[in-house]
Amino acid sequence: MALDIKPTRSELINLKRRIKQTQNGYNLLKMKRDGLFHEFRTLLS
């Protein structure tokens, strides 16, 4: 997905912040998925 971003320092800072937030959200969802999967496997055994 291409974004129309102006080549300014403030846009770079905003984009880096957005990428970091996205990565943190992804990692949080991954940890939640792993926890739910672990609970599911515990219930099955």
Sequence and secondary structure as in RCSB ss.txt:
>XXXX:A:sequence
MALDIKPTRSELINLKRRIKQTQNGYNLLKMKRDGLFHEFRTLLS
>XXXX:A:secstr
        HHHHHHHHHHHHHHHHHHHHHHHHHHHHHHHHHHHH 
